[in-house]
Amino acid sequence: MIRTVAVDVILAAAVAVVLASMRESYQKLHYVTPIALIAPLLLGLAVLVRSGFSENSALTWLALLFAGFTGPFLSHATIRAARVRQTGDWRSPGERGRPAEREP
């Protein structure tokens, strides 16, 4: 009974983190960190409380480790793709006309 309540509270906290992080287009990607890191950790904690130390919880934590490692790369690629779609180039307007610097 206590375990079920604890799992429900942890999952509700994860949902609250996700809902509190929603903003506008580019701001959404800046607020992805709580969604990509805190909410999955809370989810993993809920699985650990529910199943204890088991194969299921170990696989969950392995998947969370992978998601935590790849999340920043996915965010960067997404913001770059959105900028290319919006402006036609990923660079800022000041960098577009500037020639590339060459090393001596």
N, C-alpha and C positions, 0 to 999 in steps of 0.2 A: 504494500500500500504506500509506504513512504517512498519507496523507489519509484513508483509510478508517478507520484506527485512531483518528485525531484526531476524526473525526465520531462514532464509537462512544463515545469517552470523553466528549465534550461532551453527547451525548444521554443517557448514563448519569448524568451530573451533573444534568441537567434532571429526570430521573425521581427521583433521590435528593432533590432539593429539594422536589418535589411530595409524595413519601412522608413526608418529615420534617415537613411542615407540617400533617399531619392531626391534628385534635384533636376536641373535642366541638362541639355545635351552634353556639353563638354564638362560641366560640373559633375555629371553622373560618374564620369571616369575618374575624377579626382576623389570621389566619395566611394569608390569601389573597394578601397582598402578595408574598411570595416566589414563590407560584405564578403570580400575574398579571404579575409584572415580571421576575424573574430567570430562571425556566424558559423563557419565550418568547425572552428575549434569548439564552440558550444555544442554543435551537433555531435562531434566526436566524443565530447564529455558525456553527452546524453547516452550515446551508444555504450560507453564504458560503464556508466552507472547502471544501465539496463542489463548488459550482458556480462559485466565483470571483465577480468582479463581472460579473453578467449580468442579464438581464431578470427571471429567476426570483428572484434574490436581492433585486433592487430591489422587486419586488412583495411578497416576504416581509417586508422591512423596512417597507414601507408598511402592510401589514396589522398588523404588530407595533406600529407607531406609533399606529394607530387603536385597537387593543386596550389599549395602555398609557394612552391618553387617556380611554377610556370605562370602564375597569375600576373606578376609585373610585366612579363614579356607579352602576354596576351593584351594587357591594357595598353601598352606602348604601340603595338601593331594596330589595335582598334582606333586609337586616337590619330595615328598617322593616316590610316585609311579614310577616316572621317574628314580630316583636313584636306586630303587629296581630292576627295569627292566634292568638297565645298569650294575650294580655291583652285584646284587643278595642280597644285604643287604642295609638297609637305613643308617646304622652307618658309620662313617668315618673309614678308615683303622686302625687307632690307637686305636679305641674303640672296634674293633671286638674281639681282643684277650684278652682284659682286663676283669677280673671278675667283676660282678656287686658289687657295694659297698653296704654293709649292715649296717643298723642303729644299734647302741648298744642297 
